[in-house]
């Protein structure tokens, strides 16, 4: 069976005039083993405008020229770089912020609040952009990211910063999702890995700049400028989204009632999945840290998370009119396996981003700037892995072998992390970070392309948002889980080994002011504290290795689908 999708490939993405795509209504209940993307060759006003702007499409050697020109607005990737910058900056400075606010044992909320709101609206962005247009959705996301970054820099206490990070996460998730959706709209499947690689380069550039620059700014002018630095470049994305981008994906629905459009969004699905993640996050943040795991509140949160997760599946399968995760798609073997591999890989790699600073700053005593430099092998290899996997898929049309190889490299890297000690050689540290980043960049690209190969064009935005839902949920759950493990182990060891009249004071300093323990604690207590940090890190890294193993296991259930070379006219 061949699924044909009609789409005017020469319609204008950037420009003052709009031309609207029309997709067929192919049955999404069957997952085809062969997908051909067709485009019409109608002569429209938009085609004429594009011919004047870019030259006649008939004079090009292949369709890649059209797509390249339409996506050669690098300003669209600025927001992606800034979202990555925001994450990597926090990864290197959040220990310092925790010490300043005397809340190191609760500082993980800075990361998880961003990831939680990132998760909350991310699965909705595909549907929102389908209903209101790509331009409108991008303006919404960019505005929230701008406001959130501004409020982060002005925060006066931990919980104000947590709230501001949540606002920024709403925008950051949308920017990342929508740029990927636009690539999915406009690029033939076999070349999509290459173009997705360009987006991942933007992501990696933000990560590369964020780590060392974040540390430098913290050591010089203060951590608040790590958030203010987002504001000037964000104005570029605001300009592009408001003045140049069009709602090119919409049909002419001027008479459609706004309430009818709003009814197309799956609110019940979004509510249940977000509340499930919130309940799990509360349980892992409180359990073993502020309350024992047997506490009724902690147990209640875990039970609630499980019930809501089941309810979400029921809503998506039986009730939702336009589900966030269409059940016929997600219940199929390859999409489910890809989502699972992506989920566990992100859990492992993103957790490392927030655990590693505890090793460099807490255990080894490095400054934020020095800790940021150690991230360079990971973020450089992330972009390398993304680009190489895209080129590999473009040339071979194959993604199965490289995905399995990447998950295996991830597992080896995680085991290497678990072997870190204060005396570990720099080569050992660098190889673990490089392998982790390389595998992560590959998996992010190949699993998305594998998922897209299973659906028709009308489901591209939905499947992309679904991929990002698993990705962001994996990130927030991984961060909260490994943080809970670290805090629980540290607390258990310290309460057993530190005794005496000042024991409570020493334990409080060790848990709330990690970067200052060498200054605030006596030498004999420092030795105990650093030993507790090292043991806790081994447990946290070990948990990441288990996550990587599950990612490798999931990859063996992915099937191979053909990736077409051309967008035929």
DOPAVEX-155669 format. One record per atom (N, C-alpha, C): y, z, x. Coordinates in steps of 0.2 Angstrom, whole numbers, plus 5000, padded with zeros to 4 digits. Example, Ala and Ser with C-alpha at 12.3 -4.5 7.8 and 13.67 -1.06 7.14 Angstrom:
% residues 2
497250395066497850395062498450395066498950355064499550365068500050395064
This chain:
% residues 569
499450005004500050005000500650005004501149965003501749965006502349985002502750035004503250055000503950015003504249984998504849945000505449984997505949985001506550024999507149975000507549964995508149914996508749954998509049925002509649965005510149915009510749915007511249865011511349895017511049865023511149895029511849885032512249835029512849815032513449855028513249905024513849935020514149985025514749995023515250035028515050115028514950135033514950215034515550245035515950215040516650235042517150185040517650205036518150155034518350175027518950145025519250155018518850135012518450095013518050065007517350085007517050095001516450115000515950064997515350064999514850024996514250064995513950064990513450114988512750094989512250134992511550114993511150124986510750084985510250094979509550094982509250154980508550154983508050154977507450134978506950124972506750194971506350194965506050264963505350264964505150254970504450254972504150324971503450324969503150384967503050424973503350484974503250524980502650564980502250554975501650594974501050564979501150504981500750474986501050464993500650484998500950485005500650425008501050375009500750305011500650315019500150275021499950275028500350215031500750175028501150125031501850125027502350125030503050125027503450075030503650025026504149975028504849985025505349985029506049995026506349925026506549905020506849845018507549855017507949805018508649805016508849735013509249735008509549675005509949645010510049575008510549535012511149515008511349555003511849524998512449525002512949485000513549475003514049514999514249575001514749614998515349625002515849654998516449665001516449705008515949755007515849805013515549755019515149715017514849665022515449625026515849605022516449565024516849605029516949665027517449715031517049725037516349745037516049755043516049695048515949635045515949575049516649565053517149585049517849585053517949635058517649695057517749745061517249745067516649725066516149725071515949655074516149605070515849535071515249525066515149465065514649445060513949475062513549505057512949535058512449475060512549415058512049365059512049345066512649365070512649345077512349395082512049445079511749505083511049485085510849515090510149495092509649535088509849595086509349635082509749685078509449725073509749765069510049825072509749845078509949905082510749905083511049835084511749835086512149855080511949845074512249865068512349945067511749965068511650045068512050075073511950045079512350085085513050085084513350025081514050025080514250075074513850085069514050125064513950195066513550215071513450285073513850295079514250255082514550255088515150295088515250335082515850385081515650455084515750465091515450525094515850585091516350575087516650635085516250665080515750635077515350665072514850715075514750705082514250755085514650815088515350815088515650865090515450935087515450925080515250985076514551015078514050965080513450985082513451025088513851005093513951035099514251105099514751105094515051175093514551225090514151205085513651245082513151275087512951225092512551245097512951295102513551275104513951325108514051395105514151395098514151455095513551505096512951465095512351505096512251525103512351485108512151495115512651545118513351545116513851595118513651665116513451675110513151735107512551765111512151715112511551735116511651775123512151755126512351785132512851835132513151845127513651905126513551955121512951945117512951995112512752065114512352065120512252135123512852165125513352135128514052155130514452185123514352145118514752165112514452225109513752235109513452295107513652355111513752345117513952405121514652425120515052375119515752385117515852425110515452405105515452435099514952495098514652515104514152565104513552555099513352495098512852475093512352425096512152435102511652395105510952385101510752445097510152445094510252405087510852395085510952355079511252285080511452265086511852205088511452145086510752145085510452085083510652055076511052105072511252075066511852025067512152015073512551965075512251895075511651895078511251835078510951825071510651875068510251865062510651845056511251875056511751855050511951785050512051755056512151685057511551645055511051665058510451625056510251635049510351685046510151695039510651655034511251655035511651605031511551535033511451525039511251455041510651435037510151475036509551465032509751455024510151495022510351505015510551435012510951405014511251345011510951285015510651285020510351225024509851185019509451215016508951175012509351145006509951165004510251144999510751085001510851075007511351025009511150955008510450945009510150875007510350865000510150904995510350894988511050894987511450934990512150934988512450874991512250844996512550784999512250724995511650724992511450674987511850674981512050734978512450734972513250724973513550754978514250744979514450704985513950674989514150634994514150665001513950625006513850655013514550675015515150645014515750665016515950725013515850735006516050805003515650855006515050845007514650905010514850925017515050865021515250885028515850915028516350905024516950935024516851005022516451025017516251095015516051135021515551105025515251135030515751145036516051095038516551105043517051155042517351165035517851205034517551285034516951295032516651355033516551375040516351335044516251345051516851365055517451325053518051335056518351415054518251425047518551495045518151545048517451535048517051585051517151605059517251545063517451555070518051595071518551585066519251615067519151685065518751705060518651775058518251815064517751775067517351805072517851835078518251795080518751815085519151865083519351875077519751935075519451995073518751995073518352055071518552115075518552175071518752235074518152285075517652275071517052315072516452275071515852305072515252265072515152235065515152265059515052235053515552185051516152185053516652135051516352075055516152085061515952025065515251995062514852035060514252015056514451975050514851995046515151955040515451895042515851885047516151825050515551775052515051805056514551765058514151735052514151765047513751745041514151685038514851685038515251635036515151575040515151585047515051525051514451495051513851535049513251505048513151455043513551475037513551425031513751355034514251355038514551295040514051265045513851305050513451275056512851245053512451275048511851245046512051175043512551175039512751105036512851055041513251065046513451015051512850985054512351035056511751005060511350965055511250985049510850955044511150885042511750885041512050825038512150765043512250785050512250735055511550705055510950745055510350715055510150675049510450695043510350655037510650585037511250585040511550525041511150475046510850505051510450465055509850435051509550485047508950465043509150405038509750405036509950355031510050285034510250285040510450225043510050195049509550225051509250205057508450185055508250135058507450115056507050175060506450185056506050245058505850245065505650195068505450185075505950205080506650185078507150195083507550265081507250295076507650355074507550415079506950415083506850465088507450455093507550395095508150385100508750415098508950395092509650415089509650495088509050515086509050595085509050625092508850595097508950615104509650625106510050575103510750575105511050645101510850655095511150715092510850775096510250775098510050835102510350845109510650785111511050785118511650825116511950805110512550845108512450915107511850935105511651005104511551035111511251005115511051025122511751035126512150985125512850995129513151055127513151075120513451135118513151195121512451195121512151245124512251255131512251205135512451205142513051235143513551215140514251235141514351305138513951325133514051395130513851445134513251445137512951495141513451525147513551475152513951505157514751515155514951475151515651475149515751545145515251555140515351615137515351675141514851675146514851735151515551745155515851685157516451685161517051705156517051685150517651705146517551785145516951805144516851875142517051915148516951895154517051935160517851925162518151875159518851865161519351885155519351845150519851855145519551895139518951905139518651945133518151895129517751925125517251895121517551855115518051885113518351855107518551775108518751755114518951685115518251645115517651675115517051635114517051605107517351635103517351605096518051565095518551585098519251545097519151475100518751475105518651405109518351355104518051375098517751325094518351285090518951315089519451295084519751225086520051215092520351155093519851095092519251095095518751035094518551025087518551085083518351075076518851035072519451025075519950985071519750915071519350895077519150825077518650805072518150855071517650845065518050845058518550885058518850895051519250825050519550795055519850735055519350675053518850675056518350625055518050625048517850685046517550695039518050685033518750695034519150685029519550615029519650595035520050525035519550465036519050475039518650415041517950405037517650465036516950455033517050445025516550405023516550395015515950425012515950435006515350455002514850395001514650365006514350295006513650295002513350355002512750364998512750364991513350374988513350374981513350314977513050314971513150254967513850264963514050214960514650224956514550264950514750324950514550374945515250414943515750374942516450404941516450434934515950414929515950444923515450504922515150524928514650574927514950644927514750684923515050754922514850794928515350834930515250874936514650924935514650954929514051004927513450964927513350904926512750874926512450864933512950854938512750844945512550914947512950974945512751034948512051054945511851034939511151054937510651024941510750974945510250934949510050984955510451034957510351074963509851134961509351144965508851194964509051264966509451294961509651364963509151414963508651414959508051464959507651454965507551394968507251394974507651414980508251404980508651424985508751504985508751534979508851604979508251644981507651614979507051654980506851644988506951584991506851584998507351625002507951625000508451665004508351735004508151764997508051834996507351855000506951815000506251825004506451835011506851795014507051805021507451865022507951875017508351935018507952005018507452005013506952065013506552075019506352015022505952025028506352045034506952015034507452035039507652115039507752135033507952205032507352255034506752225033506152265035506052265042506152215046506052215053506652245057507252245054507752275057507752355056507452375051507452445049506852475052506252445051505552475053505552485061505352545063505252555070505952565074506452555070507152565074507552615071507752615064508152665061507652705056507152675054506652705050505952695052505452735051504752725052504452665048503952635051503652575047503352605040503152665040502852685034503352705029504052705030504552725025504552675019504552705013504552665007505052615007505652615010506052565010505852505014505552515020505252465024504652435021504252475018503652445015503852405009504352425005504552394999504852325001505252325006505552255008505052205010504552235014503952185016503552155009503452205005503152184999503552134995504252144994504652104991504752034994504752035001504751975004504151925002503551965002502951925001502951894993503151934989503151914982503651864981504251864984504751814983504551744986504151754992503851694995503351654990502951694987502451664982502851634976503351674974503751644968504151584970504351574976504651514978504251454978503551464980503151414980502951394972502951444968502851424961503451384958504051414960504651374957504651304959504451294966504451224968503951184965503351214964502751174962502851154954503051204950502951204943503651194939504251224942504751234938505351184940505551184946506151154948506151074947506751054944506850984942506950944948507350964953507450934960507350984965506650994967506551054971506751044978506951094982507151094989506551064993505951084991505351064995504851034989504950964988504450934983503750944985503450974980502751004981502250944983502250894980501850834982501850814990502550824992502650814999502350875004502650935002502450985007501751005007501450995001500751015001500250965004500550905006500150855010500050875017499550855020499250875026499850875032500050815033500550795039501150835038501550825032502150865032502050945032501550965030501451045030501251065037500851025041500651035048501351025052501750975051502350965055502851025054502851045048503351105046503051165049502451175049502151235052502251235060502051175063502151175070502851185072503351155068504051165069504251245069504051275063504151345062503951385067503351385070503151425075503451415082503551345083503851335089504551355090504951355084505651375084505651455084505151485081505151555081505051585089504651545092504551565099505151555104505351495103505951475108506551505107506751515100507351545098507351615100506751645099506751715101506851735108506651685112506751685120507451685121507851645117508551645118508951715118508651755114508951825113508551875116507951865118507651915122507751915130507851845132507951835139508651875142509151875138509751915140509651985141509152015138508952085139508652095145508252045147507952045154508452045160508851995159509351975164509952035165510152055159510752105159510452175158510052185154509752255153509352275159508852235161508352255166508552245173508852185174509052165181509852185182510252195177510952215178511352165180511252105178511652045179512252045174512852015176513352005171513251955166513651945161513551895156513651825159514051815164514151755168513451735171513251785175512651765179512051755174511951795169511451785164511451715161512151685160512251625157511951565161512051575168511851525173511051515172510651565171509951565171509751525165510151505160509951465154509951395156510351375161510451305162509751265163509251285166508551245166508351235159508351285154508151275148508551225144509151235144509651185140509651115142509551105149509551045152508851005150508351045151507651015149507651005142507951045138507951025130508250965129508750945132509050875130508650825134508350835139507850785143507250775138506950835136506350825131506550785125507050795122507250765116507350685117507750675122507850595124507250565126506850595130506250565132505750555127505650605122505250595117505450535112506150535111506350475107506250405110506350405116506250335120505450325119505050375120504350365120504050335113504350375108504150345101504450275100505050265102505350195101504850145104504650155110504250105114503550105111503250155109502550165108502350165100502850195097502650205089502250265089502150305094501650355093501950425095501750475091502050545091501550605092500950585090500450635090500250665096500150625101499950655108500450695111501050665111501650705114501850765111501750775104501850835101501350885103500750875103500150915105500250945113500450895117500650915124501250955124501750945120502350995120502151065118501751065113501551135111501151175116500751135119500351165125500751185130501251145132501751175137502151235135502351235129502651295126502251355127501551355125501151405126501151435133501051385138501051405145501651435147502251415145502851445146502951515144502651525137502751595134502251645138501751615140501251665144501651675151501951625154502351645160502951695159503251685153503751745152503451815152502851815149502551885148502351915155502351875160502251895167502851915171503451905168504051925171504051995173504352005179504452075182505152075185505352135187506052135190505952095197505352095200505352055206505051985206505051955200504851885199505251835203504951785206505351735210505751695205506251665208506751625204506351565202505851535206505551475204505051495198504751545198504351565192504851575186505351605186505851605181506151545178506251495183506551435182506051385178505451395181504851345178504751365171504751435169504651455162505151425158505851435160506351415156506351335155506251305160506251225160505651205155505051235156504551215152504651225144504951285143505151305136505651255133506151245137506651195134506351125133505951105138505651035138505251025131504851075130504351075125504751075118505251125118505651135112505951065110506351035115506650975113506150915111505550915113505050865111504850885104504650945103504450965096504950955091505550975092506050965087506150895085506050845090506150775088505550745085504950755088504350725085504150745079504150815077503950835071504450815065505050805066505550775061505350705060505250665065505050595064504350595061503850635062503250635059503350645052503750695050503850705043504150655039504650625042505050565039504550505038504050495043503650435042503150445036503150505032502750515027503050495020503750485020504150485014504550415013504750405007505150345006505950365007506350315007507050325009507450375004507250374998507550414993507450494994506850504998506750575000506950595007507250555011507450565018507850625018508450635014508850695014508450755013508050755008507650815006507150835011506850785014506350805019506650825026507250805027507650825033507850895032508150915026508350985024507751025024507151005022506551045022506351065029506451015034506251025041506751075043507351075042507851125044507751185041507451195035507351255032506851295036506251255037505751285041506051305048506451265051506751275058507151345058507651345053508051405053507751465051507251455046506851515044506451545050506151495054505751515060506251555065506851525065507351565070507451635068507651645062507851705060507351755059506751735057506151775057505951795064505951745069505751755076506251805079506851795078507351845081507251915079507251925072507151995069506452025071505951985071505252015073505252035080505451995085505452015092505952065094506452065090506952125091506652185089506352185083506052245080505452275085505052225088504552245093504852275099505452245101505752275107506052345106506452355100506752415099506152475097505652455094505152505092504752525099504652485103504252505109504752545114505352525114505852565118505952635115506052635109506052705106505452745107504852715106504252755107504152785114504352745119504252765126504752815128505352805126505852855128505852925124505552925118505552985115504953025118504452995121503853025124504053045131504453005135504553025142505153055143505653055139506253095141506253155136506353215140506353275137506953315139507053375136507553415139508153425134508653465135509153475131509653415129509653365134510053305134509653245132509053255130508553195129508853155123509153175118509353135112509953095114510353125118510953095121510753035125510353045130510052995134509752935131509352955126509052905122509552855118510052895115510552855111510952805116511052835122511452785127510952725129510352745130509852685132509752635127509852655120509752605115510352575112510952605114511552575111512052545116511952565122512352535128511952515133511552465132511052435137511352415144511952385143512252355150512552405154512552475151512952525155512452585157511852575156511352635157511452655165511552605169511552625176512152665178512652665174513352695175513252765171513052765165513052825161512452875162511952855165511352895165511152915172510852975173510652995179510052955182510052945189509552905192508852905189508552975188507852985186507752955179508252965175508252935168508352865168508752835172508752765173508152725174507752755179507052735180506652735174506652785170506252785164506452735159507052725159507352675154507252605156507252595162507152525164506352505163505952555165505252545164505152535156505452565152505352555145505652485143506152465145506452395144505852345146505552355152505152305155504452305150504252365148503652365144503752335137504352345135504552315128504652245129504952215134504952145135504352115135503852145139503152115139502852105132502952155128502652155121503052095117503752095118504052045114503851975117503851965123503651895126502951885124502451935123501751925121501751895114502251925110502251895103502451825102502951805107503151735107502551695109502151715114501551675116501051665110500951715105500551705099500851655095501551655094501851605090501751535093501851525099501751465102500951435101500551485102499851465100499751445093500051475088500051445081500351375081500851365084501151295084500651245087500351265093499851215095499251205090499051255087498551255082498751205076499351215074499651175068499651105070499851085077499951015079499250975078498651005078498050965077497950945070498350965066498250945059498750885057499150865062499650815060499250745061499350705056499050635056499550585059499350525061499750475063499950425058500550415057500850355053501150305057501250245054501550195058502250195058502650195063503350195064503550115064503950095059504150025059504750015064504749955067505149935073505849915070505849875065506449845062506649875055507349865054507549865047507649795045507249775041507249705040507749685034508049625035508549605030508349565025
